[in-house]
Amino acid sequence: MKKVSLSLLFSLFLLGLFATVALAEGPIGIQDPVDGYNEEAEPSDVSNVNPNANKTGVLDLKLNHSGQLVPSFDKGGSRHGNYLNNTNTCATCHQTHTASSRNLIFADNVYQSCIACHDGTGGGASRNVLNTDYDFVMTRNSPNGSGSTATTAGTFAGTHASNMSVHLTTGTVAIKAAPGGNPEGDGKAFTCASCHNPHGSYSNKYLHHNPNGMATKPVTEGGKGLKNIKVVNTLSGLTAADQYVFHRENGKIVLKQRVGNNYVTDKSPWLNGSWEFSTSAANTSLTDSQAGVTVDRGVNANEAPFISGDNVNSITKVTVNRAYFVELPTDRRDLWTGNDHLRGIQMSEFCASCHTDYLASRGVGVNDGKSYFNADKDIYGHTTNTNSFTCVRCHYAHGTTAEIMIDAKGNSISSLTASGAMTKEQAHDYMLDVNPSSALKKFTNMSSCWACHNSSKSGNVINTNRLIDDRPTGMPANR
């Protein structure tokens, strides 16, 4: 009996040991780089190079973070598009006969293929998704009104000790697992390619035109599809119920979206659709010129789609499926300033292709207060469907860790340490998010609330310990 108990205890010890090791390794991008990282290398120096008899694409090699070889790119060309007519860049990601995965990708999964270059070896610090340097990441992605030009989306390279959280793009979780998403989704794995299209996009940063297949889902189900939207001659006299209308202007019909009390032109390219004439049945396609009507779907230039032609004044209703389109500015603050554009809303709609129930208006809730996926569930959330309140104002897109988080006054581990206010250990403990998940937040804990709600009708909760210049720009009065 004693032998059985000892064996059981030993087995439990081993199980606990393995579990601890698995936890310590972490999910993504947090391992130390290999020796020789980002240095020039020869194929003969590295043991894990894929078989490639002709060494296609093997030019000016570097070792990436995990020890893979990264070739150089076309001079004057691009990695993901706009290739030269004598390009050799295809071989950077693909191998014609000796690939390790589907679509002839040289690595064994999408994440490994992307991280082969986006660990910093393939184009400098701005393309390094494993960067945790405060001066690079935080000040260039300031959620407040201060800081320099924003260029990053956080980091995948946090640590468990700093309560990291990331969009887990390794393919180990399904898209339907997204908080606020459809639990009955199709189960596709979540990877880098779920948000980015490596071969081109209507948006910069290669943001996908149809994330989670939501471009063809109607807006009533959280998607981008519009059905039987009326055509109007004037924008005056419309109500909040008219969230979308097609407007006749300058001999064309263009789509308008309501922002506050204004209407802004929607530049999202049209994938397909139909229109209804006042005197005839609806046509079935927007891709061809038919019956005196010409359709420009807006796919070739940064211009809004439109319908024109001799019979344009006879069109009464339009149905379109729209691609996701995000005018992502170099300075992220431009997402949430002003009401003469849709940039902040575009970003939130993109996030909501997976986190659908999180696209909300505080007073109205989600989908008039009901979950898209459970009609019996009342659901309300912070406003996310305006330019002022967009998802990336409070959250990083890739991931967060204590080293790049800030408090309500904009302090960070770096600034608190540099000023002498705290030791590095004290600053780390102060900035550490104490919640089970740091939820990709830019602000630690719930300090984003305290950062924005800096005035109140209740005088005893006004946050006066803050920098006036650091107040978020574009916020409504008394917020």
DOPAMI-72467 format. One record per residue (C-alpha): residue number from 1; x, y, z. Coordinates in steps of 0.25 Angstrom, whole numbers, plus 2048, in hexadecimal, padded with zeros to 3 digits. Layout:
    i    X    Y    Z
  NUM    X    Y    Z
...
END
This chain:
    i    X    Y    Z
    1  800  800  800
    2  80B  809  803
    3  812  807  7F6
    4  805  80A  7EF
    5  804  817  7F6
    6  813  81B  7F4
    7  811  818  7E5
    8  804  821  7E5
    9  80C  82C  7EC
   10  817  82B  7E2
   11  80E  82C  7D6
   12  807  838  7DC
   13  814  83E  7DE
   14  818  83C  7CF
   15  80B  841  7CA
   16  80D  84E  7D3
   17  81B  850  7CD
   18  816  84E  7BF
   19  80B  858  7C1
   20  814  862  7C7
   21  81E  861  7BC
   22  813  863  7B1
   23  80E  86F  7B9
   24  81C  875  7BA
   25  81E  874  7AB
   26  812  87C  7A7
   27  80A  87C  79B
   28  810  885  791
   29  81D  88D  78E
   30  823  88E  79C
   31  82E  885  79A
   32  83C  88A  79A
   33  842  88C  78C
   34  84C  882  787
   35  85B  885  787
   36  85E  88D  77A
   37  850  894  77A
   38  84F  89E  76F
   39  85E  89C  76A
   40  862  897  75C
   41  863  888  75A
   42  866  87E  750
   43  85D  872  74D
   44  868  868  751
   45  868  86F  75F
   46  85A  86B  762
   47  854  85D  764
   48  845  860  762
   49  845  866  754
   50  83B  85F  74B
   51  841  857  740
   52  842  860  734
   53  84C  85A  72A
   54  84D  867  722
   55  84D  870  72E
   56  842  879  727
   57  840  886  72F
   58  84C  883  738
   59  853  891  737
   60  859  899  742
   61  854  890  74D
   62  851  893  75B
   63  84D  88B  767
   64  83F  88E  76D
   65  83A  88D  77B
   66  838  87E  77B
   67  844  87B  772
   68  83E  87B  765
   69  845  881  759
   70  83F  88D  753
   71  843  891  745
   72  844  89F  73F
   73  839  8A6  737
   74  839  8AD  729
   75  840  8BA  729
   76  836  8C4  727
   77  82A  8BA  728
   78  821  8B6  733
   79  81F  8A9  73B
   80  810  8A8  73A
   81  80D  8AE  72D
   82  810  8B8  721
   83  81B  8AE  71D
   84  825  8B1  712
   85  824  8AA  705
   86  831  8A3  708
   87  82D  8A0  717
   88  834  896  71F
   89  82C  899  72C
   90  822  88E  72A
   91  82C  884  730
   92  82D  88C  73D
   93  820  885  741
   94  81E  87A  737
   95  825  86E  733
   96  821  868  725
   97  824  859  728
   98  829  858  737
   99  81F  860  73F
  100  81B  85C  74D
  101  80D  85F  74D
  102  801  862  744
  103  801  86D  73A
  104  810  86A  738
  105  814  872  744
  106  822  86F  749
  107  81E  86E  758
  108  815  864  75E
  109  80A  86E  762
  110  805  87C  75F
  111  80B  882  76C
  112  819  87D  76A
  113  819  882  75B
  114  815  890  760
  115  81E  890  76C
  116  82A  88C  763
  117  82B  89A  75F
  118  822  8A2  769
  119  82B  89F  774
  120  834  8AB  76F
  121  83D  8A4  765
  122  834  8A7  759
  123  833  8B6  759
  124  837  8BE  766
  125  831  8C1  773
  126  824  8C6  76D
  127  820  8B8  768
  128  825  8B1  775
  129  819  8AB  77C
  130  821  8A6  787
  131  826  8B4  78C
  132  824  8B7  79A
  133  82D  8C4  79B
  134  825  8CE  7A2
  135  82A  8DA  79A
  136  827  8D3  78D
  137  819  8CD  790
  138  812  8D6  79A
  139  816  8E4  796
  140  813  8E0  787
  141  805  8DB  78B
  142  801  8E4  796
  143  7F2  8E3  799
  144  7F2  8F1  79E
  145  7F4  8FE  797
  146  803  8FE  79A
  147  80E  8F6  794
  148  814  8F5  786
  149  810  8EF  77A
  150  808  8E2  77C
  151  80D  8D6  774
  152  80C  8C9  77C
  153  801  8C0  781
  154  808  8BB  78E
  155  810  8AF  78F
  156  80F  8A0  78E
  157  81B  89E  797
  158  816  8A1  7A5
  159  819  898  7B1
  160  810  891  7BB
  161  817  898  7C6
  162  812  8A5  7C0
  163  804  89F  7BE
  164  805  89F  7AF
  165  7F9  89D  7A6
  166  7F9  89C  797
  167  7F0  899  78B
  168  7F5  88A  78A
  169  7F8  889  77B
  170  7FF  87B  77C
  171  7F2  874  777
  172  7F0  86D  784
  173  7E3  874  787
  174  7D6  876  77E
  175  7D1  883  77A
  176  7C3  87F  780
  177  7CA  880  78E
  178  7CC  88F  78D
  179  7C5  896  798
  180  7B8  89C  793
  181  7B8  893  787
  182  7AF  888  781
  183  7B1  87C  789
  184  7AB  874  77E
  185  7B5  879  774
  186  7BC  870  769
  187  7C8  86C  772
  188  7D2  872  769
  189  7E0  874  770
  190  7E4  882  774
  191  7F1  886  76D
  192  7F8  892  768
  193  7F1  890  75B
  194  7E3  892  762
  195  7E6  8A1  763
  196  7F0  8A3  758
  197  7F1  89F  74A
  198  7FF  89E  746
  199  7FD  8A0  737
  200  7F6  8AD  738
  201  7EA  8B4  73E
  202  7E1  8C0  73C
  203  7E7  8C5  749
  204  7F5  8C8  74E
  205  7FC  8BE  757
  206  7F6  8B4  74E
  207  7E9  8B3  756
  208  7E0  8A8  751
  209  7D4  8AC  748
  210  7CB  8A1  74D
  211  7D0  89D  75B
  212  7C8  892  761
  213  7BF  892  754
  214  7B7  89D  75A
  215  7B7  8A6  74D
  216  7AC  89E  748
  217  7A4  89E  755
  218  799  8A8  756
  219  79B  8B4  760
  220  78F  8AE  768
  221  798  8A2  76B
  222  7A5  8AB  76E
  223  7AA  8AA  75F
  224  7AC  8B4  754
  225  7A1  8B0  74B
  226  796  8BB  748
  227  789  8B6  742
  228  77E  8BF  73B
  229  784  8CC  740
  230  77C  8D8  73B
  231  781  8E3  732
  232  77F  8F1  736
  233  780  8FF  72F
  234  783  906  73C
  235  78A  903  749
  236  781  90C  751
  237  775  907  759
  238  77B  8F9  75C
  239  77B  8F3  769
  240  785  8EA  771
  241  77D  8DE  76C
  242  783  8E2  75E
  243  791  8DD  762
  244  794  8DA  753
  245  78E  8E1  747
  246  792  8E2  738
  247  793  8F1  734
  248  791  8F7  726
  249  79C  901  724
  250  7A3  907  717
  251  79C  8FD  70E
  252  7A1  8F1  717
  253  79B  8E8  722
  254  7A5  8E6  72E
  255  7A3  8E0  73B
  256  7A3  8E8  748
  257  7A4  8E4  756
  258  79F  8EB  762
  259  7AA  8F1  76C
  260  7A3  8F8  777
  261  79A  901  770
  262  7A2  902  764
  263  7A3  8F9  757
  264  7B0  8F5  752
  265  7B4  8EE  745
  266  7B7  8DF  747
  267  7C3  8DB  73F
  268  7C2  8CC  741
  269  7C3  8C5  734
  270  7B7  8BD  72F
  271  7B9  8AF  72D
  272  7AC  8AC  726
  273  79D  8B0  727
  274  791  8B4  71F
  275  788  8C0  71D
  276  779  8C3  71C
  277  773  8CC  711
  278  766  8D3  713
  279  761  8CD  706
  280  767  8C0  705
  281  76C  8B4  70C
  282  779  8B4  714
  283  786  8B1  70C
  284  78F  8A6  712
  285  79D  8AB  711
  286  7A5  8B8  714
  287  7B1  8B3  70C
  288  7AB  8B6  6FE
  289  7A5  8C3  6F8
  290  797  8BF  6F5
  291  78B  8C7  6F0
  292  791  8D4  6F0
  293  798  8D2  6FE
  294  7A7  8D2  700
  295  7AC  8CD  70E
  296  7BA  8D1  713
  297  7BC  8C7  71F
  298  7C8  8D0  724
  299  7D2  8C4  724
  300  7DD  8CB  71C
  301  7DF  8D8  723
  302  7DD  8DF  731
  303  7D0  8E5  72C
  304  7C2  8E1  730
  305  7BA  8D8  727
  306  7AE  8DE  71F
  307  7A3  8DB  715
  308  7A1  8E4  709
  309  79B  8E4  6FB
  310  78F  8E8  6F4
  311  785  8E1  6FD
  312  78B  8E4  70A
  313  77F  8ED  70E
  314  776  8E1  70D
  315  77D  8D8  717
  316  775  8D8  725
  317  77D  8CD  72D
  318  78A  8C7  72D
  319  790  8BA  733
  320  79F  8B9  735
  321  7A9  8B0  73C
  322  7B5  8B9  740
  323  7C3  8B5  742
  324  7C9  8B9  74F
  325  7D1  8C6  74D
  326  7DA  8CD  758
  327  7E0  8DA  755
  328  7EB  8D8  75F
  329  7F3  8E5  761
  330  802  8E5  765
  331  7FE  8ED  771
  332  7F4  8E4  779
  333  7EE  8F0  780
  334  7E8  8F4  772
  335  7DF  8E8  774
  336  7D7  8EF  77F
  337  7D7  8FD  77C
  338  7CC  905  774
  339  7BF  900  76E
  340  7C2  903  760
  341  7C7  8F5  75D
  342  7C4  8E6  761
  343  7D2  8E2  765
  344  7CF  8DE  773
  345  7C2  8D8  770
  346  7C9  8D0  764
  347  7D3  8CA  76F
  348  7C9  8C6  778
  349  7C0  8C0  76E
  350  7CD  8B8  76A
  351  7CF  8B3  778
  352  7C0  8B0  779
  353  7C1  8A6  76D
  354  7C5  89C  778
  355  7C1  8A3  785
  356  7B4  8A6  77F
  357  7AC  8A9  78C
  358  7B6  8B3  790
  359  7B2  8BD  786
  360  7A8  8C6  78E
  361  7A2  8D3  792
  362  7A2  8D5  7A1
  363  794  8DA  7A1
  364  78E  8D0  797
  365  797  8C4  799
  366  79B  8BA  78F
  367  790  8B7  784
  368  786  8BF  78C
  369  78A  8B9  799
  370  78A  8AA  794
  371  796  8A1  791
  372  797  89E  782
  373  798  88F  786
  374  78E  88E  792
  375  781  895  790
  376  77E  892  79F
  377  78B  899  7A4
  378  78B  8A8  7A7
  379  798  8AE  7A5
  380  79E  8BC  7A6
  381  7AC  8C1  7A5
  382  7B4  8CD  7A4
  383  7B2  8D5  798
  384  7BC  8D0  78D
  385  7B5  8D4  780
  386  7B9  8E3  77F
  387  7C6  8E9  77B
  388  7C8  8EE  789
  389  7C7  8E0  78F
  390  7CE  8D6  786
  391  7D3  8C9  78B
  392  7E2  8CC  789
  393  7E1  8D8  792
  394  7E1  8CF  79E
  395  7E7  8C2  798
  396  7F3  8BE  791
  397  7F0  8B5  784
  398  7FB  8AB  786
  399  7FE  8AB  795
  400  802  8B1  7A2
  401  80B  8AF  7AD
  402  80F  8B8  7BA
  403  81B  8BE  7B3
  404  812  8C5  7A9
  405  806  8C8  7B1
  406  803  8D6  7B8
  407  7FB  8DB  7C3
  408  7F0  8E6  7C3
  409  7FB  8F1  7C3
  410  803  8EB  7B8
  411  80E  8E6  7C1
  412  815  8D9  7BD
  413  820  8D0  7C3
  414  82A  8D7  7BA
  415  826  8E5  7BF
  416  824  8E2  7CD
  417  832  8DC  7CE
  418  838  8E7  7C6
  419  833  8F2  7CF
  420  838  8EA  7DC
  421  82A  8E9  7E1
  422  82B  8DA  7E2
  423  835  8CF  7E0
  424  833  8C6  7D4
  425  82D  8BB  7DD
  426  823  8C5  7E4
  427  81F  8CB  7D6
  428  81D  8BD  7D1
  429  814  8B9  7DD
  430  80C  8C6  7DB
  431  80A  8C4  7CD
  432  806  8B5  7CD
  433  7F8  8B3  7CA
  434  7F2  8AB  7D5
  435  7E6  8A5  7CD
  436  7E7  897  7C8
  437  7E9  89C  7BA
  438  7EF  8AA  7B6
  439  7E5  8A9  7AA
  440  7EF  8B0  7A0
  441  7ED  8BD  7A8
  442  7F5  8C9  7A6
  443  7F2  8CE  7B4
  444  7F5  8C5  7C0
  445  7E9  8C0  7C8
  446  7DD  8C9  7C6
  447  7E5  8D6  7C6
  448  7DF  8D9  7B8
  449  7D2  8DC  7BF
  450  7DA  8E6  7C8
  451  7E2  8EC  7BC
  452  7D6  8F0  7B4
  453  7CB  8F2  7BE
  454  7D3  8FE  7C4
  455  7C7  906  7C7
  456  7BA  903  7CD
  457  7AD  909  7D3
  458  7B1  902  7E0
  459  7BD  90B  7E4
  460  7C3  901  7ED
  461  7C7  8F8  7E1
  462  7CD  902  7D8
  463  7DB  8FE  7D4
  464  7E3  90B  7D6
  465  7F1  904  7D7
  466  7F3  903  7C9
  467  7FA  90B  7BE
  468  7F1  915  7B7
  469  7F9  913  7AA
  470  7F7  904  7AB
  471  7E8  904  7AB
  472  7E3  8FC  79F
  473  7DF  904  793
  474  7D2  903  78D
  475  7CB  900  799
  476  7BD  905  79B
  477  7BB  910  7A6
  478  7BB  90B  7B4
  479  7C2  8FE  7B1
END
